[in-house]
């Protein structure tokens, strides 16, 4: 016998919400608001060989599929109590079983219901969803606690909860809404109203995610969390955070940055913010040697030919920068610094470093970021096309 997962919540479902596109009856404050999601969930469940029943009160609705040929192509049309609906099991074509679980469990929680392994009997004035199938039951057992966040936050702001454990996902009101390209050293749960797509993913991962999280870290008072985030490894989500737009960083934030100011792993934008707010000068300028002046002049000329006005930002040379850094861009002051260890590596390295720091200031591109990568790739293709 196939295993069963049951979902049950107070209130009856107008079954047209499961059978009609464009219908959404979510109340204010619900986790999601797209009625489309339930239909996608039914589609992926039927497509993967599961049985789906929905009881609205004691009224039973059984969903199945039947093959239908349209213009020579065969589709599995979804049926409800034997009657054909105007949709096929191809809806939610890119959905996986865990997404169907996320949708149905979210609907259940939105209405203050609960779920369990095993069959629940239908109840008057309640909605009951019954899913039969071993694969879905396995996903329910193994992934429910990952999809729905149940950890106690270590720090809370008005808009973000921060949990002291690594994650590959962003959460919105306790539910996964975005899978990160790079792993995060901390877990973040977005609480403020944010726009979701029809498949419950975060519509604007930067403005509602990365930007708001950086603000939350700027206001954080937990020095342990801040140390973890601000000195995260290069290949992590936090490494590319930009803190330069924070007006009033917490004392804890300033304290951590001051203690770590010589740590090469420290987020450069956090260092720039600390320097500006604390009115500190990290580096001492040294007069460039004649050959260094020539390298910088040639680099500026090269960048100008590419359309980049490097000279709009002051350029200084330091004996060395923190760690083995070749160049630095100070967001608040709009300054570019080059180390002598960069200049000694010659013209190509000097020009590349100068252009990179310029792009940090001019475009607000973060290190290791997709926008920086895309911009440079586009520039490379454009230049190569022009020389063909």
C-alpha positions in Angstrom: 0.0 0.0 0.0 1.3 3.5 -0.9 2.1 5.8 2.1 -0.2 8.7 2.8 0.4 12.3 3.8 -2.6 14.3 5.1 -3.1 18.1 5.4 -6.1 19.5 7.2 -7.1 23.1 8.1 -10.2 24.9 9.3 -12.5 26.3 6.6 -13.8 24.8 3.4 -12.2 25.3 0.0 -14.2 26.5 -2.9 -13.0 23.8 -5.2 -13.0 26.3 -8.1 -9.7 27.6 -6.6 -8.1 24.3 -7.5 -9.6 24.1 -11.0 -9.6 27.6 -12.3 -6.6 29.7 -13.3 -6.4 33.3 -12.1 -8.2 32.5 -8.8 -6.5 33.5 -5.5 -8.3 33.8 -2.2 -5.3 34.3 0.1 -5.9 36.4 3.3 -3.7 39.3 4.3 -0.4 38.1 5.9 -0.5 34.6 4.3 2.8 33.0 3.3 1.8 33.0 -0.3 -0.9 34.5 -2.5 -0.9 32.7 -5.9 -3.8 30.3 -6.4 -1.8 29.0 -9.3 0.5 27.2 -6.9 -2.1 24.6 -5.8 -2.7 23.7 -9.5 1.0 23.4 -10.1 1.2 21.1 -7.1 -1.6 18.9 -8.4 0.1 18.7 -11.8 3.5 17.6 -10.5 1.9 15.1 -8.1 -0.1 13.5 -10.9 2.8 13.6 -13.3 5.0 11.6 -10.8 2.4 8.9 -10.2 0.7 10.1 -7.0 -3.0 10.1 -6.1 -4.6 13.3 -5.0 -7.9 13.9 -3.1 -9.3 17.1 -1.7 -12.2 17.1 0.7 -14.1 20.4 1.1 -15.9 19.6 4.3 -17.3 16.1 3.5 -17.4 16.7 -0.3 -14.8 14.6 -2.0 -12.9 15.6 -5.1 -10.5 13.1 -6.8 -7.9 14.3 -9.2 -6.5 12.1 -12.0 -5.3 12.4 -15.6 -6.3 11.0 -18.9 -4.4 10.9 -22.2 -5.7 13.3 -24.9 -4.3 13.9 -28.4 -4.1 17.6 -29.5 -2.7 18.3 -33.0 -0.9 15.0 -33.0 0.7 15.4 -29.6 -0.4 13.4 -26.5 -1.1 15.3 -23.3 -2.4 14.1 -19.9 -5.4 16.3 -19.1 -6.2 16.7 -15.5 -9.6 15.5 -14.4 -11.6 16.2 -11.3 -14.2 13.5 -10.3 -13.9 12.3 -13.9 -14.5 15.6 -15.6 -11.8 17.2 -17.7 -10.2 20.4 -16.5 -8.6 23.0 -18.9 -5.1 22.0 -17.8 -2.6 19.2 -18.2 0.0 17.6 -16.0 2.6 19.8 -17.8 1.6 22.7 -15.6 4.4 23.4 -13.2 6.7 21.5 -15.6 9.8 22.5 -13.8 8.5 21.8 -10.3 9.9 19.0 -8.1 8.1 17.1 -5.4 9.5 19.3 -2.6 7.9 22.3 -4.3 4.5 20.6 -4.2 5.0 19.9 -0.5 6.0 23.5 0.0 2.8 24.7 -1.7 0.3 22.4 0.1 2.0 22.8 3.5 2.1 26.6 3.1 -1.6 26.7 2.2 -2.3 24.5 5.3 -0.2 26.7 7.6 -1.8 29.9 6.1 -5.1 28.6 7.4 -3.7 27.5 10.8 -3.9 23.8 9.9 -1.5 20.9 10.4 -0.2 17.9 8.5 1.0 14.4 9.3 2.0 11.1 7.8 -1.1 8.8 7.6 -4.7 9.5 6.7 -6.8 12.0 8.5 -10.6 11.6 8.2 -12.4 14.5 6.5 -14.2 16.9 8.9 -17.2 19.1 8.4 -16.2 22.8 7.9 -12.5 21.8 7.2 -10.4 21.2 4.1 -8.5 17.9 4.0 -5.9 17.1 1.3 -4.8 13.5 1.0 -1.7 12.5 -1.1 -0.9 8.9 -1.7 2.6 7.9 -2.9 5.8 6.7 -1.4 8.0 9.4 -3.0 6.0 12.3 -1.6 5.9 10.6 1.8 9.7 10.3 1.7 10.1 14.0 0.8 7.7 14.9 3.6 9.8 12.9 6.2 13.2 14.1 5.0 12.8 17.7 3.8 9.9 19.3 5.7 12.2 20.8 8.3 14.5 22.1 5.7 11.8 23.7 3.6 10.1 25.3 6.6 12.5 26.9 9.0 12.1 25.9 12.7 15.4 27.2 14.2 15.5 29.8 16.9 17.0 33.1 15.5 20.2 34.4 17.1 19.4 38.0 16.1 16.2 39.8 15.0 15.6 43.1 13.3 12.3 44.6 12.0 12.8 42.9 8.6 15.3 40.0 9.0 15.9 37.1 11.3 19.5 35.7 11.5 20.2 32.1 12.5 23.7 31.0 13.4 24.0 28.1 11.0 25.1 27.8 7.3 22.5 27.6 4.5 22.1 27.3 0.8 18.8 29.0 0.8 17.0 32.3 1.7 13.7 32.0 3.7 10.7 34.3 3.6 8.4 34.1 6.7 10.0 30.7 7.5 9.8 29.1 4.0 12.4 28.6 1.3 12.0 31.1 -1.5 15.4 31.4 -3.1 18.3 29.0 -3.6 21.7 30.8 -3.4 24.4 30.4 -6.0 27.0 30.4 -3.2 26.4 29.0 0.3 25.8 31.4 3.1 27.7 31.1 6.4 24.5 32.2 8.2 20.8 31.6 7.6 18.5 34.5 6.9 14.7 34.7 7.2 13.0 37.7 5.5 10.0 39.0 7.5 9.1 42.2 5.6 6.4 42.1 2.8 8.2 40.9 -0.4 7.0 40.0 -3.8 7.0 36.3 -4.8 6.7 34.7 -8.2 4.0 32.2 -9.0 6.2 29.3 -7.9 6.9 30.9 -4.5 10.4 32.2 -5.3 11.7 35.6 -4.3 11.0 38.0 -7.2 13.8 40.4 -6.3 16.7 38.6 -4.6 18.9 41.7 -4.4 16.5 44.4 -3.1 14.5 42.1 -0.9 17.3 39.8 0.0 20.9 40.8 -0.1 20.3 44.6 0.4 18.0 44.0 3.4 20.3 41.4 4.9 23.3 43.8 4.7 21.2 46.5 6.5 20.2 44.0 9.1 23.9 43.0 9.7 24.7 46.7 9.9 22.2 47.1 12.8 23.2 43.8 14.5 24.5 43.8 18.1 25.8 40.2 18.1 29.6 40.4 17.5 29.9 36.6 17.0 27.4 36.7 14.1 29.0 39.8 12.7 32.5 38.2 12.7 31.2 35.2 10.9 29.4 37.3 8.2 32.0 40.0 7.7 35.0 37.7 7.5 33.2 35.0 5.4 35.3 33.0 2.8 35.6 34.3 -0.8 33.1 31.7 -2.2 30.2 32.6 0.1 27.0 34.7 -0.2 28.1 37.2 2.4 31.4 38.0 0.7 29.8 40.2 -1.8 27.6 42.3 0.6 27.8 46.0 0.1 27.5 48.0 3.4 28.3 51.5 2.1 24.6 52.6 2.1 24.2 52.0 5.9 23.8 55.3 7.7 24.2 54.3 11.3 26.1 51.0 11.8 25.8 49.5 15.3 28.6 49.8 17.8 29.1 46.0 17.6 29.5 46.3 13.8 32.1 49.1 14.2 33.9 47.2 16.9 34.2 44.0 14.9 35.5 45.8 11.8 38.1 47.8 13.8 39.4 44.6 15.4 39.5 42.9 12.0 40.7 45.8 9.9 44.0 44.1 9.0 42.3 40.8 8.2 42.5 40.1 4.4 39.2 38.2 4.7 37.3 41.3 6.0 34.6 42.5 3.6 36.1 45.6 1.9 32.8 47.5 1.9 32.5 47.0 5.7 36.0 48.3 6.1 35.2 51.4 3.9 32.1 52.1 6.0 34.1 51.8 9.2 36.8 54.1 7.9 34.2 56.7 6.9 32.3 56.6 10.2 35.3 56.4 12.4 37.2 59.0 10.3 40.2 56.7 10.2 42.9 56.7 7.5 44.0 53.1 7.0 46.8 53.7 4.5 49.6 56.2 4.2 50.2 57.5 0.7 53.7 57.4 -0.7 55.0 59.4 -3.6 55.0 57.2 -6.7 58.4 56.5 -8.3 58.9 57.6 -11.9 58.3 54.1 -13.3 55.1 53.8 -11.1 53.8 57.1 -12.4 54.4 55.9 -16.0 52.5 52.6 -15.2 49.5 54.5 -13.8 49.5 57.0 -16.6 49.5 54.3 -19.2 46.7 52.4 -17.3 44.6 55.6 -17.2 45.1 56.1 -20.9 44.2 52.5 -21.8 41.0 52.7 -19.7 40.1 56.1 -21.3 40.3 54.4 -24.7 37.8 51.8 -23.4 35.5 54.6 -22.3 36.2 54.7 -18.6 37.2 58.0 -17.0 39.4 56.7 -14.3 40.6 60.2 -13.3 37.2 61.1 -11.8 38.4 59.3 -8.7 41.7 60.2 -6.8 44.4 57.6 -7.1 46.9 57.0 -4.3 49.8 54.6 -3.9 50.6 52.8 -0.7 53.6 50.8 0.4 51.2 48.0 1.1 47.5 47.3 1.7 46.0 44.9 4.2 46.9 41.3 3.5 48.1 40.8 0.0 45.5 43.2 -1.6 46.6 44.8 -4.8 44.1 47.6 -4.9 41.2 49.0 -2.9 38.2 51.2 -3.6 36.8 53.3 -0.7 33.1 53.7 -1.4 32.4 56.6 0.9 35.4 58.7 0.0 35.5 57.7 -3.7 39.2 56.9 -3.7 41.3 54.3 -5.4 44.4 52.9 -3.8 47.1 50.8 -5.4 49.8 48.9 -3.6 53.4 48.8 -4.7 53.1 45.0 -4.9 50.5 45.6 -7.7 52.7 48.1 -9.6 55.8 45.9 -9.4 53.8 43.2 -11.4 53.8 45.4 -14.5 51.4 47.2 -16.9 48.7 44.5 -17.4 48.3 43.9 -13.6 48.2 47.7 -12.9 45.6 48.4 -15.6 43.4 45.5 -14.6 43.5 46.4 -10.9 42.8 50.1 -11.6 39.8 49.2 -13.8 38.4 46.8 -11.2 38.6 49.4 -8.4 37.0 51.9 -10.8 34.1 49.6 -11.5 33.6 49.1 -7.7 33.1 52.8 -7.4 31.3 53.6 -10.6 29.0 50.6 -10.9 28.9 49.5 -7.3 29.9 46.0 -8.4 31.0 43.8 -5.5 33.9 41.4 -5.6 33.1 37.9 -6.9 29.7 39.1 -8.0 27.6 38.0 -11.0 27.1 41.7 -12.2 30.8 42.3 -12.3 31.3 39.0 -14.2 28.6 39.8 -16.7 29.9 43.3 -17.3 33.4 42.2 -18.0 32.3 39.3 -20.2 30.1 41.7 -22.2 33.0 44.1 -22.5 35.3 41.3 -23.7 32.8 40.1 -26.4 32.1 43.7 -27.5 35.8 44.4 -27.9 36.5 41.2 -29.7 33.6 41.8 -32.1 34.9 45.3 -32.9 38.3 43.8 -33.9 36.8 41.1 -36.2 
